[in-house]
């Protein structure tokens, strides 16, 4: 892993941007479904429920709004995801550099995990407001009327009514969701890449299917830890002001009303999306790195 570890944070940043765009194109439709399932109103009985599950939500969205309905609210994440993944991979690269004074000594799993956690801290600054805006836009369609014209309108109105704090509503939950899960995400990917590399070969020669496999599994494990705080965050960020006193209150209410199962709401949509989206993300990253190493070796 010695040669691979010396990738400059700048290259990580650019390749991470490409990774983010790949992740979004592969994964946004299932993200829309996930948020709609997580936040749909509680029905008195099964026949009144808006969506019975992932496939039903997919079918109804496409029937009512066309295929583009699945890409609703994509403007905000597209403007955010490419820079966000760029910052994420940059944070990960920086974390690795800070902990590796000697480039020939491979990093320990703990060091890789901590580098991933640093990536999670870096991205929260952009992610928290972006997620709040995205969730509000994604649920307004199922609520009937359109309160916000788009991401910028939503951001301006949140800021005007309650200031910067409103935009950052749910930051603690975003940190709880993203820091440990990012650590696991990068650790899984790096360990799987090493595991899948044949004896005597360099990790940088890994074949496309193996990169896709490592990235996909990393994405699934990442969401296994991230989903419960994500459900809490979606509910907290889309709730009317004053409905919840804080994070613990959202958890109590959900457990009381719907039981522990509620913490894994949107499970199928997340897991269906996690594999292809993260496989595409890491493949985009590795391809971009190869391109950068060829065209701009001195960066």
C-alpha positions as CSV (number, residue, x, y, z in Angstrom):
1,X,0.0,0.0,0.0
2,X,3.1,2.2,0.2
3,X,2.9,3.6,-3.4
4,X,-0.8,4.1,-3.3
5,X,-0.8,6.0,0.0
6,X,1.2,8.9,-1.4
7,X,-1.7,10.3,-3.5
8,X,-1.8,14.1,-2.9
9,X,-4.9,15.5,-1.2
10,X,-5.4,17.7,-4.3
11,X,-5.7,14.6,-6.6
12,X,-8.0,13.0,-4.0
13,X,-10.1,16.1,-4.1
14,X,-10.5,16.2,-7.9
15,X,-11.1,12.4,-8.1
16,X,-13.5,12.6,-5.3
17,X,-15.6,15.1,-7.2
18,X,-15.9,12.7,-10.1
19,X,-16.8,10.0,-7.6
20,X,-19.6,12.1,-6.2
21,X,-21.1,12.7,-9.6
22,X,-21.0,8.9,-10.4
23,X,-22.5,8.2,-6.9
24,X,-25.4,10.6,-7.5
25,X,-26.4,9.5,-11.0
26,X,-26.4,5.8,-9.9
27,X,-28.1,6.4,-6.6
28,X,-30.5,9.4,-6.5
29,X,-33.7,7.7,-7.7
30,X,-33.6,5.3,-4.7
31,X,-32.7,8.1,-2.4
32,X,-35.9,9.9,-3.3
33,X,-37.8,6.7,-2.6
34,X,-36.0,6.2,0.7
35,X,-37.0,9.7,2.0
36,X,-40.6,9.4,0.8
37,X,-40.9,6.0,2.6
38,X,-39.2,7.3,5.8
39,X,-41.4,10.4,6.1
40,X,-44.8,9.2,4.7
41,X,-47.7,10.0,7.0
42,X,-48.7,7.3,9.4
43,X,-51.9,5.6,8.1
44,X,-54.7,4.4,10.4
45,X,-54.7,1.0,8.6
46,X,-52.7,-0.8,5.9
47,X,-55.1,0.0,3.0
48,X,-54.7,3.8,3.5
49,X,-51.0,3.8,3.5
50,X,-49.5,6.0,0.7
51,X,-46.8,3.5,-0.4
52,X,-46.7,-0.2,0.6
53,X,-43.0,-0.5,0.0
54,X,-40.0,0.3,-2.2
55,X,-41.4,-1.1,-5.5
56,X,-44.8,0.5,-4.9
57,X,-43.3,3.9,-4.2
58,X,-41.1,3.6,-7.4
59,X,-44.2,2.6,-9.5
60,X,-46.4,5.4,-8.2
61,X,-43.7,8.1,-8.5
62,X,-42.9,7.1,-12.2
63,X,-46.7,6.8,-13.0
64,X,-47.5,10.2,-11.5
65,X,-44.3,12.2,-12.2
66,X,-42.5,10.3,-14.9
67,X,-38.9,9.0,-14.6
68,X,-37.7,12.5,-13.8
69,X,-39.8,12.4,-10.7
70,X,-37.1,10.0,-9.3
71,X,-34.5,12.8,-9.9
72,X,-36.5,15.4,-7.9
73,X,-34.4,17.5,-5.6
74,X,-31.3,16.5,-7.5
75,X,-30.1,20.0,-8.1
76,X,-29.1,20.6,-4.5
77,X,-27.2,17.3,-4.1
78,X,-25.5,17.6,-7.5
79,X,-24.2,21.1,-6.5
80,X,-23.3,19.5,-3.1
81,X,-22.3,15.9,-3.8
82,X,-19.4,16.5,-6.1
83,X,-17.7,19.0,-3.8
84,X,-18.8,17.0,-0.8
85,X,-17.2,13.8,-2.0
86,X,-14.2,15.8,-3.1
87,X,-13.9,17.1,0.5
88,X,-14.6,13.6,1.8
89,X,-11.8,12.0,-0.2
90,X,-9.6,15.0,0.6
91,X,-10.3,14.6,4.3
92,X,-9.5,10.9,4.0
93,X,-6.3,11.6,2.1
94,X,-5.3,14.2,4.7
95,X,-6.0,11.9,7.6
96,X,-3.8,9.3,6.0
97,X,-1.0,11.8,5.4
98,X,-1.1,13.1,9.0
99,X,-0.8,9.6,10.4
100,X,1.8,8.3,8.0
101,X,5.1,10.1,8.4
102,X,6.9,7.3,6.6
103,X,5.4,6.6,3.2
104,X,6.8,3.0,3.1
105,X,5.0,2.0,6.3
106,X,1.4,0.8,5.6
107,X,-1.3,2.3,7.7
108,X,-3.0,0.2,10.4
109,X,-6.7,-0.5,10.2
110,X,-7.3,1.9,13.1
111,X,-5.5,4.7,11.3
112,X,-7.5,4.1,8.1
113,X,-10.7,4.1,10.2
114,X,-9.7,7.4,11.9
115,X,-8.9,9.0,8.5
116,X,-12.4,8.0,7.3
117,X,-13.9,9.6,10.5
118,X,-12.0,12.8,9.6
119,X,-13.6,12.7,6.2
120,X,-17.0,12.5,8.0
121,X,-16.3,15.6,10.1
122,X,-15.1,17.5,7.0
123,X,-18.3,16.8,5.0
124,X,-20.8,17.5,7.7
125,X,-20.2,21.3,7.3
126,X,-21.7,21.0,3.7
127,X,-23.9,18.0,4.2
128,X,-26.1,19.2,7.1
129,X,-27.7,22.2,5.4
130,X,-27.8,20.4,2.1
131,X,-29.6,17.4,3.6
132,X,-32.2,19.6,5.4
133,X,-33.0,21.4,2.1
134,X,-33.1,18.1,0.1
135,X,-35.4,16.4,2.6
136,X,-37.8,19.3,2.7
137,X,-37.9,19.4,-1.1
138,X,-38.4,15.6,-1.4
139,X,-41.3,15.5,1.0
140,X,-43.2,18.6,-0.2
141,X,-44.4,16.7,-3.4
142,X,-46.1,14.0,-1.3
143,X,-47.6,16.7,0.9
144,X,-49.6,18.2,-1.9
145,X,-48.6,21.9,-2.2
146,X,-45.2,23.3,-3.1
147,X,-43.9,25.6,-0.4
148,X,-40.5,26.1,-2.0
149,X,-39.7,26.8,-5.6
150,X,-36.3,25.0,-5.4
151,X,-33.1,24.5,-3.3
152,X,-32.0,28.2,-3.4
153,X,-35.5,29.4,-2.5
154,X,-35.7,26.9,0.3
155,X,-32.3,28.0,1.7
156,X,-33.1,31.7,1.5
157,X,-36.4,31.3,3.2
158,X,-35.1,29.0,6.0
159,X,-32.3,31.6,6.6
160,X,-34.7,34.6,6.5
161,X,-37.1,33.1,9.0
162,X,-34.8,31.6,11.6
163,X,-31.2,32.3,10.6
164,X,-28.3,30.0,10.1
165,X,-29.4,27.7,12.9
166,X,-32.4,26.6,10.9
167,X,-30.2,25.6,8.0
168,X,-28.0,23.6,10.4
169,X,-31.0,21.8,12.1
170,X,-30.0,18.2,12.5
171,X,-26.2,18.8,12.5
172,X,-25.6,16.6,15.6
173,X,-27.5,13.8,14.0
174,X,-25.6,14.3,10.7
175,X,-22.3,13.9,12.7
176,X,-23.6,10.9,14.6
177,X,-24.6,9.4,11.2
178,X,-21.5,10.3,9.2
179,X,-18.4,10.1,11.4
180,X,-18.4,6.5,12.4
181,X,-20.0,5.3,9.2
182,X,-17.4,7.1,7.1
183,X,-14.7,5.5,9.1
184,X,-16.1,2.1,8.4
185,X,-16.8,2.9,4.8
186,X,-13.2,3.8,3.9
187,X,-11.8,1.0,6.1
188,X,-14.0,-1.7,4.5
189,X,-13.0,-0.4,1.0
190,X,-9.3,-0.4,1.7
191,X,-9.3,-3.8,3.5
192,X,-11.4,-5.4,0.7
193,X,-9.2,-4.0,-2.0
194,X,-6.2,-5.5,-0.3
195,X,-8.0,-8.8,0.3
196,X,-9.1,-9.0,-3.4
197,X,-5.6,-8.3,-4.7
198,X,-3.8,-11.5,-5.8
199,X,-0.6,-12.4,-4.1
200,X,2.4,-10.4,-5.4
201,X,0.3,-7.9,-7.3
202,X,-0.1,-4.2,-6.6
203,X,-3.5,-2.9,-5.3
204,X,-3.5,-0.3,-8.0
205,X,-3.9,-3.0,-10.7
206,X,-7.2,-4.2,-9.3
207,X,-9.8,-5.1,-12.0
208,X,-13.0,-3.1,-12.5
209,X,-15.3,-5.9,-11.2
210,X,-13.3,-6.2,-8.0
211,X,-13.3,-2.4,-7.4
212,X,-17.1,-2.4,-8.0
213,X,-17.4,-5.3,-5.4
214,X,-15.3,-3.6,-2.8
215,X,-17.1,-0.3,-3.2
216,X,-20.5,-1.9,-3.2
217,X,-19.9,-3.9,0.0
218,X,-18.3,-0.8,1.7
219,X,-21.5,1.2,0.8
220,X,-23.8,-1.5,2.3
221,X,-21.8,-1.7,5.6
222,X,-21.7,2.1,5.8
223,X,-25.5,2.3,5.7
224,X,-26.0,-0.5,8.2
225,X,-24.6,1.9,10.9
226,X,-25.8,5.1,9.3
227,X,-29.5,4.2,8.7
228,X,-31.0,4.6,12.3
229,X,-29.5,8.1,12.8
230,X,-30.5,8.9,9.1
231,X,-34.2,8.0,9.9
232,X,-34.1,10.2,13.0
233,X,-32.4,13.0,11.0
234,X,-35.0,12.9,8.1
235,X,-37.9,13.1,10.7
236,X,-36.2,15.8,12.7
237,X,-35.3,17.9,9.7
238,X,-38.7,17.7,8.0
239,X,-40.8,18.1,11.2
240,X,-42.7,21.3,12.0
241,X,-40.7,23.7,14.3
242,X,-41.2,22.8,18.0
243,X,-42.5,19.3,17.3
244,X,-39.4,17.7,18.8
245,X,-37.3,19.1,21.7
246,X,-34.2,17.4,20.5
247,X,-32.6,14.3,19.2
248,X,-33.6,12.0,22.1
249,X,-37.2,13.2,21.7
250,X,-37.3,12.1,18.1
251,X,-36.0,8.7,19.1
252,X,-38.5,8.3,21.9
253,X,-41.4,9.4,19.7
254,X,-40.5,7.0,16.9
255,X,-40.0,4.0,19.3
256,X,-43.3,4.8,21.1
257,X,-45.3,5.2,17.9
258,X,-43.8,2.6,15.6
259,X,-41.4,0.4,17.5
260,X,-37.7,-0.3,16.8
261,X,-38.5,-1.4,13.2
262,X,-39.0,2.3,12.4
263,X,-35.2,2.9,12.8
264,X,-34.7,0.8,9.6
265,X,-37.4,2.5,7.6
266,X,-36.4,2.8,3.9
267,X,-34.1,-0.2,4.5
268,X,-34.7,-1.9,1.1
269,X,-34.4,1.4,-0.9
270,X,-31.1,2.2,0.9
271,X,-29.6,-1.3,0.4
272,X,-30.7,-1.5,-3.2
273,X,-29.1,1.9,-3.8
274,X,-26.0,1.4,-1.6
275,X,-24.4,-1.3,-3.8
276,X,-24.6,0.3,-7.3
277,X,-24.2,3.9,-6.1
278,X,-21.0,3.2,-4.0
279,X,-19.6,0.8,-6.6
280,X,-20.0,3.6,-9.2
281,X,-18.5,6.1,-6.7
282,X,-15.3,4.2,-6.0
283,X,-14.9,3.1,-9.7
284,X,-15.3,6.8,-10.7
285,X,-12.7,7.7,-8.1
286,X,-10.1,5.1,-9.2
287,X,-10.6,5.9,-12.9
288,X,-10.2,9.7,-12.2
289,X,-7.0,9.0,-10.2
290,X,-5.6,6.9,-13.0
291,X,-6.4,9.7,-15.4
292,X,-4.8,12.3,-13.1
293,X,-1.7,10.2,-12.6
294,X,-1.3,10.0,-16.4
295,X,-2.0,13.6,-17.2
296,X,-0.9,15.6,-14.2
297,X,1.7,13.4,-12.4
298,X,3.2,16.3,-10.6
299,X,0.1,17.4,-8.7
